[in-house]
Amino acid sequence: MIKQFFSAIWSIILLRGGPQSFPYSPITLILLVGVGLVIVPLASGGHLLLLLSSLSFMLMMVWILLHFTKKTERYVQTMTALLVCEWLMVIVLLIVWYSTLFLAALMGNVKGVSPGHLSDIFSIKFEKDTLPPAVIGFLGILMCLIAIWKLLININIIKQATEWRFFRSMVFIFLLNVVPNLIEQGMVSTGVTKAPAPKTINASAPVSTPASPTKVIPLK
């Protein structure tokens, strides 16, 4: 079963397979949901409530879609394929991001990070005054290509699960990605959750010293 699972992942990545490539396993789906709830907030610094709302929306919308198309028996395999794609792309993006920062820091091209303190790259904020333009351009192009490939994989999964055409599957995936972002912005703007504030490393920023306490003289 493990060999079949990894073979299915490879076929999904190459756009050759679909949800039917994965073995029917509700336990695997539950494990994938649990892995996402643990790994994604730790990796991205995001809020757990935002992830729960996005994940719940995905689980609900895919069920409604398959119920509407009378293919609910494909739900477990479809959600397994979508979540595998989701978490795999998170891992790939993190590897690309930190590998590029690591190499740039080794060459001394990351502002505020010296080769002797490479652990500081984990708190870098994506800003042009921190990274050189060449690094930003490379990361931007590479992440856009990965995002486009992820979009094509998701469209292919929905297309094969519902037997829809490409355009209808693309519209559904678009809604599946846009609506959770709108919900997240609404939750942040209304104060339900707070947006994470990553630390920005800036070598030119002055170091502030704490003010000395003022002595209070009691009145006589």
C-alpha positions as CSV (number, residue, x, y, z in Angstrom):
1,M,0.0,0.0,0.0
2,I,2.9,2.4,0.8
3,K,4.4,1.7,-2.6
4,Q,1.1,2.4,-4.3
5,F,0.7,5.6,-2.3
6,F,4.0,7.1,-3.4
7,S,3.5,5.9,-6.9
8,A,0.2,7.8,-6.9
9,I,1.9,10.9,-5.7
10,W,4.4,10.7,-8.5
11,S,1.7,10.2,-11.1
12,I,-0.3,13.2,-9.7
13,I,2.8,15.4,-9.9
14,L,3.3,14.5,-13.5
15,L,-0.4,15.1,-14.3
16,R,-0.8,11.5,-15.4
17,G,-3.0,10.2,-12.5
18,G,-6.0,11.3,-10.6
19,P,-7.7,10.6,-7.3
20,Q,-8.3,7.0,-8.4
21,S,-4.5,6.4,-8.3
22,F,-4.7,6.6,-4.5
23,P,-5.9,3.6,-2.4
24,Y,-9.2,4.1,-0.6
25,S,-8.1,4.8,3.0
26,P,-10.1,7.0,5.4
27,I,-7.3,6.6,8.0
28,T,-4.8,8.1,5.5
29,L,-7.1,11.1,5.0
30,I,-7.5,11.6,8.7
31,L,-3.7,11.4,9.1
32,L,-3.2,14.0,6.3
33,V,-5.6,16.4,8.1
34,G,-3.7,15.9,11.3
35,V,-0.3,16.5,9.7
36,G,-1.6,19.7,8.1
37,L,-2.9,21.0,11.5
38,V,0.5,20.4,13.0
39,I,3.1,21.2,10.3
40,V,1.5,24.2,8.5
41,P,1.1,26.5,11.5
42,L,4.7,25.7,12.7
43,A,6.2,26.2,9.3
44,S,4.4,29.3,8.2
45,G,3.7,31.0,11.6
46,G,0.1,31.1,10.7
47,H,-2.9,31.0,13.1
48,L,-4.5,27.6,13.8
49,L,-8.0,29.1,13.6
50,L,-7.4,30.4,10.1
51,L,-6.1,27.0,9.0
52,L,-9.1,25.2,10.5
53,S,-11.5,27.5,8.7
54,S,-9.7,27.0,5.3
55,L,-9.5,23.3,5.8
56,S,-13.1,23.0,6.9
57,F,-14.2,25.0,3.8
58,M,-12.2,22.7,1.5
59,L,-13.7,19.5,3.1
60,M,-17.2,20.9,2.8
61,M,-17.0,22.3,-0.7
62,V,-15.5,19.1,-2.2
63,W,-18.2,17.0,-0.5
64,I,-20.9,19.3,-1.9
65,L,-19.3,19.2,-5.4
66,L,-19.1,15.4,-5.4
67,H,-22.6,15.1,-4.0
68,F,-23.9,17.4,-6.7
69,T,-22.2,15.3,-9.4
70,K,-23.4,12.1,-7.7
71,K,-19.8,10.8,-7.2
72,T,-19.6,10.9,-3.4
73,E,-17.9,7.5,-3.4
74,R,-14.8,9.3,-4.7
75,Y,-14.6,11.8,-1.8
76,V,-11.9,10.1,0.3
77,Q,-9.6,9.6,-2.6
78,T,-10.2,13.1,-4.0
79,M,-9.5,14.8,-0.6
80,T,-6.5,12.6,-0.1
81,A,-5.1,13.8,-3.5
82,L,-5.8,17.4,-2.8
83,L,-4.3,17.4,0.7
84,V,-1.2,15.5,-0.5
85,C,-0.7,18.1,-3.2
86,E,-1.3,20.9,-0.6
87,W,1.2,19.8,2.0
88,L,3.7,18.7,-0.6
89,M,3.8,22.1,-2.1
90,V,4.2,23.7,1.3
91,I,7.2,21.6,1.9
92,V,8.7,22.3,-1.5
93,L,8.2,26.1,-1.1
94,L,9.8,26.0,2.3
95,I,12.8,24.0,1.0
96,V,13.2,26.5,-2.0
97,W,12.9,29.5,0.3
98,Y,15.3,28.5,3.0
99,S,17.8,26.9,0.6
100,T,18.0,30.1,-1.4
101,L,18.4,32.2,1.8
102,F,21.0,29.8,3.1
103,L,23.1,30.1,-0.1
104,A,22.7,33.9,-0.2
105,A,23.7,34.2,3.5
106,L,26.8,32.1,2.8
107,M,27.9,34.5,0.1
108,G,27.1,37.4,2.4
109,N,24.3,38.7,0.3
110,V,21.6,38.8,3.0
111,K,21.4,42.0,4.9
112,G,21.7,41.5,8.7
113,V,22.8,37.8,8.5
114,S,26.4,36.8,8.7
115,P,27.8,33.4,7.6
116,G,28.4,32.7,11.3
117,H,24.8,33.3,12.3
118,L,22.8,31.4,9.6
119,S,20.1,30.5,12.0
120,D,18.8,34.1,11.6
121,I,17.5,33.3,8.1
122,F,14.4,31.6,9.8
123,S,13.2,35.1,10.9
124,I,13.8,37.0,7.7
125,K,10.9,38.9,6.3
126,F,10.5,39.1,2.5
127,E,11.5,42.7,1.9
128,K,13.7,44.3,-0.8
129,D,15.9,46.1,1.8
130,T,16.9,42.7,3.3
131,L,17.5,40.7,0.2
132,P,19.3,41.6,-3.1
133,P,17.2,42.1,-6.2
134,A,18.6,39.0,-7.9
135,V,17.6,36.8,-5.0
136,I,14.1,38.3,-4.9
137,G,13.7,37.9,-8.6
138,F,14.8,34.3,-8.6
139,L,12.5,33.4,-5.6
140,G,9.6,35.2,-7.2
141,I,9.8,33.4,-10.5
142,L,10.4,30.0,-8.9
143,M,7.5,30.3,-6.5
144,C,5.2,31.5,-9.3
145,L,6.1,28.4,-11.4
146,I,5.5,26.1,-8.4
147,A,2.1,27.8,-7.7
148,I,1.1,27.4,-11.3
149,W,2.1,23.7,-11.3
150,K,0.1,23.2,-8.1
151,L,-2.9,24.9,-9.7
152,L,-2.7,22.5,-12.7
153,I,-2.4,19.5,-10.4
154,N,-5.5,20.6,-8.4
155,I,-7.5,21.2,-11.6
156,N,-6.5,17.8,-12.9
157,I,-7.7,16.2,-9.6
158,I,-11.1,17.8,-9.8
159,K,-11.4,17.2,-13.5
160,Q,-10.9,13.5,-13.1
161,A,-13.0,13.2,-9.9
162,T,-16.0,14.9,-11.4
163,E,-15.4,14.1,-15.1
164,W,-15.8,17.8,-15.8
165,R,-14.0,19.8,-18.5
166,F,-10.9,21.9,-17.7
167,F,-12.6,25.3,-17.5
168,R,-15.3,24.2,-15.0
169,S,-12.7,22.5,-12.9
170,M,-10.5,25.6,-13.0
171,V,-13.4,27.8,-11.8
172,F,-14.0,25.4,-8.8
173,I,-10.3,25.4,-7.8
174,F,-10.3,29.2,-8.1
175,L,-13.2,29.5,-5.7
176,L,-11.6,26.9,-3.4
177,N,-8.5,29.1,-3.1
178,V,-10.0,32.6,-3.2
179,V,-12.9,32.2,-0.7
180,P,-10.6,31.0,2.2
181,N,-8.4,34.0,1.6
182,L,-11.4,36.3,1.9
183,I,-12.5,34.6,5.1
184,E,-8.9,35.0,6.5
185,Q,-8.9,38.7,5.7
186,G,-12.3,39.1,7.2
187,M,-11.2,37.4,10.4
188,V,-8.0,39.5,10.7
189,S,-9.8,42.8,10.0
190,T,-12.6,42.1,12.5
191,G,-10.0,41.2,15.2
192,V,-11.0,37.5,15.5
193,T,-7.4,36.6,14.8
194,K,-4.2,38.6,14.5
195,A,-2.0,38.5,11.5
196,P,1.4,37.0,12.3
197,A,4.2,39.6,12.4
198,P,7.5,38.0,11.3
199,K,10.7,39.6,12.6
200,T,12.5,41.8,10.1
201,I,16.3,41.7,10.1
202,N,17.9,45.1,9.3
203,A,21.6,45.6,10.0
204,S,21.4,49.3,9.6
205,A,18.7,49.8,12.2
206,P,19.9,51.5,15.4
207,V,19.9,49.5,18.5
208,S,17.7,51.1,21.1
209,T,18.6,51.1,24.7
210,P,16.1,51.0,27.5
211,A,15.5,54.2,29.2
212,S,16.7,54.5,32.8
213,P,13.9,54.6,35.3
214,T,12.9,58.0,36.6
215,K,13.3,58.5,40.3
216,V,10.1,59.7,41.9
217,I,10.6,62.2,44.8
218,P,7.6,62.2,47.2
219,L,6.1,65.5,48.1
220,K,6.5,66.7,51.7
